[in-house]
């Protein structure tokens, strides 16, 4: 039995700043040690295919074809501000039904508090173990820490 890879961080920056960093895919090479490049024909939008160039902790590089399925910009839900992004893996293992994956990235911020970032890859299929959930989790951790650092730097610079 596998555990879905996940990571989280509390970010001392407004949710809108964090969301802007997440959606500025052209700048990923400037700050993201896990997803070092995003190929995307235009700004992120639901239905748009993207190719993620990821570097795992062991130095292995992969290109992962994905499709954006959820892009819910910041909105207020009572006293909590929220935003969500998700995309699905579209590589050959997914097409063959061997490994399916959906990566969720969720933001939430209560009034006066930090922005909480959480990400999880929901894996399914008979060959999930070969997808390396542990190395994906390690990459998500590096991604979360770098997102925190980038958004906090931008928030301090604009404040």
C-alpha positions as CSV (number, residue, x, y, z in Angstrom):
1,X,0.0,0.0,0.0
2,X,1.4,3.4,-0.9
3,X,0.8,6.8,0.6
4,X,0.0,9.6,-1.7
5,X,2.9,12.0,-1.9
6,X,2.2,15.3,-0.2
7,X,3.8,18.4,1.3
8,X,2.6,21.6,3.0
9,X,3.9,25.0,4.2
10,X,2.7,28.0,6.1
11,X,3.7,31.0,4.0
12,X,3.9,34.5,5.5
13,X,2.5,36.2,2.4
14,X,-1.0,37.1,1.2
15,X,-2.7,34.2,-0.6
16,X,-3.0,36.3,-3.8
17,X,0.8,36.7,-3.8
18,X,1.3,32.9,-3.5
19,X,-1.3,32.3,-6.2
20,X,0.5,34.7,-8.5
21,X,3.8,32.9,-8.0
22,X,2.2,29.5,-8.7
23,X,0.7,30.8,-11.9
24,X,3.7,32.6,-13.2
25,X,5.1,29.5,-14.9
26,X,7.7,31.3,-16.9
27,X,9.5,32.2,-13.6
28,X,9.7,28.6,-12.3
29,X,13.3,28.3,-13.3
30,X,14.1,31.3,-11.1
31,X,12.9,29.7,-7.8
32,X,11.6,26.1,-8.2
33,X,14.2,23.3,-7.5
34,X,11.7,20.5,-8.4
35,X,9.7,21.8,-11.4
36,X,12.5,23.6,-13.1
37,X,10.6,24.4,-16.3
38,X,7.0,24.5,-17.4
39,X,6.1,24.3,-21.1
40,X,2.7,25.9,-21.5
41,X,1.0,27.6,-24.5
42,X,-0.1,30.7,-22.6
43,X,-1.1,31.4,-19.0
44,X,-2.4,28.4,-17.1
45,X,-6.0,27.6,-18.0
46,X,-8.4,24.6,-17.6
47,X,-7.9,22.1,-20.4
48,X,-4.5,23.4,-21.3
49,X,-1.7,20.8,-21.8
50,X,1.5,21.5,-19.9
51,X,4.8,19.7,-19.8
52,X,6.6,19.8,-16.5
53,X,10.4,19.4,-16.4
54,X,11.1,17.9,-12.9
55,X,14.4,17.1,-11.2
56,X,14.3,14.6,-8.4
57,X,16.5,14.7,-5.4
58,X,18.8,12.0,-6.9
59,X,19.4,14.3,-9.9
60,X,17.1,12.3,-12.3
61,X,15.3,14.5,-14.7
62,X,11.9,13.7,-16.2
63,X,9.4,15.5,-18.5
64,X,5.9,14.9,-17.4
65,X,2.9,15.6,-19.8
66,X,0.0,16.9,-17.8
67,X,-3.4,18.7,-18.4
68,X,-4.8,21.4,-16.2
69,X,-8.2,20.3,-14.8
70,X,-8.9,22.8,-12.0
71,X,-7.9,26.4,-11.8
72,X,-10.0,28.1,-9.1
73,X,-8.6,31.6,-8.5
74,X,-8.7,33.2,-5.1
75,X,-12.1,33.6,-3.6
76,X,-13.6,34.3,-0.1
77,X,-15.3,31.4,1.6
78,X,-16.7,33.0,4.7
79,X,-13.6,34.1,6.7
80,X,-11.2,32.0,4.7
81,X,-9.6,32.9,1.3
82,X,-9.0,29.9,-0.9
83,X,-7.6,28.9,-4.3
84,X,-7.0,25.6,-6.0
85,X,-5.0,24.2,-8.9
86,X,-5.0,20.7,-10.2
87,X,-3.6,18.8,-13.2
88,X,-3.6,15.2,-14.4
89,X,-0.8,13.1,-15.7
90,X,-1.1,12.2,-19.4
91,X,2.0,10.1,-20.0
92,X,1.9,6.6,-21.6
93,X,1.5,4.8,-18.3
94,X,-1.7,6.8,-17.7
95,X,-3.0,6.0,-21.2
96,X,-2.4,2.3,-20.6
97,X,-4.1,2.5,-17.2
98,X,-0.9,1.6,-15.3
99,X,-0.3,4.8,-13.3
100,X,-2.8,7.6,-13.0
101,X,-2.1,10.7,-11.1
102,X,-3.8,14.0,-10.2
103,X,-1.8,16.7,-8.4
104,X,-3.7,19.1,-6.3
105,X,-2.3,22.3,-4.9
106,X,-4.6,24.1,-2.5
107,X,-4.2,27.5,-0.7
108,X,-6.1,28.8,2.3
109,X,-5.7,31.8,4.4
110,X,-7.8,33.0,7.4
111,X,-7.9,36.7,8.1
112,X,-4.6,37.9,9.6
113,X,-3.0,34.4,9.3
114,X,-0.4,32.9,7.0
115,X,-1.3,31.3,3.7
116,X,-1.4,27.5,4.1
117,X,-0.2,25.6,1.0
118,X,-0.8,22.0,0.6
119,X,-0.1,19.7,-2.3
120,X,-0.9,16.0,-2.8
121,X,-0.6,13.6,-5.8
122,X,-3.5,11.2,-5.8
123,X,-2.0,8.1,-7.5
124,X,-3.8,5.0,-8.7
125,X,-3.1,2.0,-10.9
126,X,-1.2,-1.2,-10.6
127,X,2.3,0.3,-11.2
128,X,2.1,3.2,-8.8
129,X,5.2,1.9,-6.9
130,X,7.2,2.4,-10.1
131,X,6.2,6.1,-10.2
132,X,8.3,6.6,-7.1
133,X,5.9,8.2,-4.6
134,X,8.7,8.7,-2.1
135,X,10.8,10.7,-4.6
136,X,7.7,12.7,-5.7
137,X,7.1,13.5,-2.0
138,X,10.7,14.7,-1.6
139,X,10.3,16.9,-4.6
140,X,7.0,18.3,-3.3
141,X,8.8,19.2,-0.1
142,X,11.5,21.1,-2.0
143,X,8.8,22.8,-4.1
144,X,6.8,23.8,-1.0
145,X,9.8,25.3,0.8
146,X,10.9,27.2,-2.3
147,X,7.4,28.5,-2.9
148,X,7.3,29.8,0.7
149,X,10.7,31.5,0.2
150,X,9.7,33.1,-3.1
151,X,6.3,34.3,-2.0
152,X,7.7,35.7,1.3
153,X,10.5,37.6,-0.6
154,X,8.0,39.1,-3.0
155,X,5.6,40.0,-0.2
156,X,8.4,41.8,1.8
157,X,9.6,43.6,-1.4
158,X,6.1,44.9,-2.1
159,X,5.2,45.7,1.5
